[in-house]
């Protein structure tokens, strides 16, 4: 037995199906909006954390640069002091017997 196109039960089934579809669409839309809001707040939190870490990294890079400059200055001072030490060593040559002369002068009074 074939249903006729003018049968009200067919229209009623379509109306019920449409209502069920609309309800499901509202539920899915609301849940997607809730999830979207949740993830937006999570993304904002992560972005702020990234900004804090970037600031920390910049601060640490500045400290590293400052310390590198201090190390370079200390290296330069060491080079200068090493050069001065070499000049002093070259300027006053001590003979191997210089220690013996110092001992003789110490005991020269008892000769």
C-alpha atoms as a printed R data frame, in Angstrom:
    type eleno elety resid chain resno       x      y      z
1   ATOM     1    CA   UNK     A     1   0.000  0.000  0.000
2   ATOM     2    CA   UNK     A     2   1.457  3.292 -1.102
3   ATOM     3    CA   UNK     A     3   1.102  6.428  0.952
4   ATOM     4    CA   UNK     A     4  -0.500  9.324 -0.756
5   ATOM     5    CA   UNK     A     5   1.269 12.667 -1.053
6   ATOM     6    CA   UNK     A     6  -1.630 14.365  0.679
7   ATOM     7    CA   UNK     A     7  -1.330 12.193  3.776
8   ATOM     8    CA   UNK     A     8  -0.878 14.352  6.897
9   ATOM     9    CA   UNK     A     9   1.341 11.750  8.640
10  ATOM    10    CA   UNK     A    10   4.109 12.365  6.082
11  ATOM    11    CA   UNK     A    11   4.035 16.093  6.766
12  ATOM    12    CA   UNK     A    12   3.951 15.398 10.498
13  ATOM    13    CA   UNK     A    13   7.056 13.156 10.217
14  ATOM    14    CA   UNK     A    14   8.899 15.855  8.280
15  ATOM    15    CA   UNK     A    15   7.979 18.502 10.857
16  ATOM    16    CA   UNK     A    16   9.177 16.228 13.686
17  ATOM    17    CA   UNK     A    17  12.398 15.494 11.787
18  ATOM    18    CA   UNK     A    18  12.914 19.223 11.196
19  ATOM    19    CA   UNK     A    19  12.383 19.946 14.914
20  ATOM    20    CA   UNK     A    20  14.826 17.204 15.877
21  ATOM    21    CA   UNK     A    21  17.354 18.575 13.354
22  ATOM    22    CA   UNK     A    22  16.972 22.111 14.730
23  ATOM    23    CA   UNK     A    23  17.441 20.855 18.310
24  ATOM    24    CA   UNK     A    24  20.585 18.934 17.371
25  ATOM    25    CA   UNK     A    25  21.964 21.951 15.484
26  ATOM    26    CA   UNK     A    26  21.386 24.186 18.516
27  ATOM    27    CA   UNK     A    27  23.092 21.662 20.798
28  ATOM    28    CA   UNK     A    28  26.098 21.309 18.482
29  ATOM    29    CA   UNK     A    29  26.339 25.072 17.987
30  ATOM    30    CA   UNK     A    30  26.184 25.756 21.738
31  ATOM    31    CA   UNK     A    31  28.772 23.108 22.534
32  ATOM    32    CA   UNK     A    32  31.079 24.411 19.801
33  ATOM    33    CA   UNK     A    33  30.708 27.962 21.153
34  ATOM    34    CA   UNK     A    34  31.480 26.742 24.675
35  ATOM    35    CA   UNK     A    35  34.561 24.877 23.448
36  ATOM    36    CA   UNK     A    36  35.611 27.871 21.368
37  ATOM    37    CA   UNK     A    37  35.393 30.148 24.412
38  ATOM    38    CA   UNK     A    38  37.312 27.648 26.507
39  ATOM    39    CA   UNK     A    39  40.078 27.333 23.931
40  ATOM    40    CA   UNK     A    40  40.240 31.083 23.363
41  ATOM    41    CA   UNK     A    41  40.879 31.643 27.066
42  ATOM    42    CA   UNK     A    42  43.466 28.844 27.044
43  ATOM    43    CA   UNK     A    43  45.168 30.384 23.997
44  ATOM    44    CA   UNK     A    44  45.210 33.802 25.693
45  ATOM    45    CA   UNK     A    45  46.811 32.261 28.783
46  ATOM    46    CA   UNK     A    46  49.458 30.521 26.670
47  ATOM    47    CA   UNK     A    47  50.177 33.703 24.726
48  ATOM    48    CA   UNK     A    48  50.710 35.634 27.954
49  ATOM    49    CA   UNK     A    49  53.028 32.893 29.200
50  ATOM    50    CA   UNK     A    50  54.975 33.051 25.936
51  ATOM    51    CA   UNK     A    51  55.255 36.828 26.281
52  ATOM    52    CA   UNK     A    52  56.620 36.419 29.825
53  ATOM    53    CA   UNK     A    53  59.144 33.835 28.661
54  ATOM    54    CA   UNK     A    54  60.218 36.023 25.754
55  ATOM    55    CA   UNK     A    55  60.789 38.888 28.182
56  ATOM    56    CA   UNK     A    56  62.812 36.588 30.446
57  ATOM    57    CA   UNK     A    57  64.886 35.416 27.470
58  ATOM    58    CA   UNK     A    58  65.576 39.017 26.455
59  ATOM    59    CA   UNK     A    59  66.692 39.829 29.999
60  ATOM    60    CA   UNK     A    60  68.965 36.799 30.095
61  ATOM    61    CA   UNK     A    61  70.436 37.691 26.693
62  ATOM    62    CA   UNK     A    62  71.196 41.198 27.956
63  ATOM    63    CA   UNK     A    63  72.901 39.755 31.048
64  ATOM    64    CA   UNK     A    64  74.859 37.343 28.866
65  ATOM    65    CA   UNK     A    65  75.981 40.165 26.609
66  ATOM    66    CA   UNK     A    66  77.056 42.218 29.643
67  ATOM    67    CA   UNK     A    67  79.003 39.297 31.105
68  ATOM    68    CA   UNK     A    68  80.627 38.593 27.743
69  ATOM    69    CA   UNK     A    69  81.754 42.202 27.578
70  ATOM    70    CA   UNK     A    70  83.184 41.984 31.119
71  ATOM    71    CA   UNK     A    71  85.048 38.789 30.213
72  ATOM    72    CA   UNK     A    72  86.492 40.500 27.133
73  ATOM    73    CA   UNK     A    73  87.625 43.439 29.290
74  ATOM    74    CA   UNK     A    74  89.242 41.079 31.803
75  ATOM    75    CA   UNK     A    75  90.994 39.223 28.960
76  ATOM    76    CA   UNK     A    76  92.352 42.536 27.713
77  ATOM    77    CA   UNK     A    77  93.575 43.397 31.222
78  ATOM    78    CA   UNK     A    78  95.269 40.001 31.489
79  ATOM    79    CA   UNK     A    79  96.999 40.563 28.137
80  ATOM    80    CA   UNK     A    80  98.193 44.001 29.258
81  ATOM    81    CA   UNK     A    81  99.455 42.678 32.590
82  ATOM    82    CA   UNK     A    82 101.183 39.791 30.827
83  ATOM    83    CA   UNK     A    83 102.898 42.246 28.498
84  ATOM    84    CA   UNK     A    84 103.982 44.408 31.432
85  ATOM    85    CA   UNK     A    85 105.308 41.340 33.238
86  ATOM    86    CA   UNK     A    86 107.333 40.361 30.179
87  ATOM    87    CA   UNK     A    87 108.736 43.895 29.932
88  ATOM    88    CA   UNK     A    88 109.720 43.786 33.603
89  ATOM    89    CA   UNK     A    89 111.391 40.400 33.158
90  ATOM    90    CA   UNK     A    90 113.270 41.604 30.073
91  ATOM    91    CA   UNK     A    91 114.235 44.920 31.656
92  ATOM    92    CA   UNK     A    92 115.929 43.451 34.724
93  ATOM    93    CA   UNK     A    93 117.798 40.316 33.684
94  ATOM    94    CA   UNK     A    94 119.056 38.306 36.625
95  ATOM    95    CA   UNK     A    95 122.145 36.229 36.173
96  ATOM    96    CA   UNK     A    96 122.178 32.726 37.557
97  ATOM    97    CA   UNK     A    97 124.725 33.787 40.164
98  ATOM    98    CA   UNK     A    98 122.629 36.707 41.404
99  ATOM    99    CA   UNK     A    99 121.293 34.622 44.277
100 ATOM   100    CA   UNK     A   100 124.840 33.765 45.268
101 ATOM   101    CA   UNK     A   101 125.759 37.496 45.355
102 ATOM   102    CA   UNK     A   102 122.790 38.165 47.573
103 ATOM   103    CA   UNK     A   103 123.921 35.434 49.982
104 ATOM   104    CA   UNK     A   104 127.495 36.792 50.010
105 ATOM   105    CA   UNK     A   105 126.350 40.296 50.872
106 ATOM   106    CA   UNK     A   106 124.260 38.908 53.649
107 ATOM   107    CA   UNK     A   107 127.179 37.094 55.178
108 ATOM   108    CA   UNK     A   108 129.816 39.655 54.075
109 ATOM   109    CA   UNK     A   109 130.072 41.051 57.540
110 ATOM   110    CA   UNK     A   110 131.406 37.773 58.932
111 ATOM   111    CA   UNK     A   111 134.354 37.426 56.500
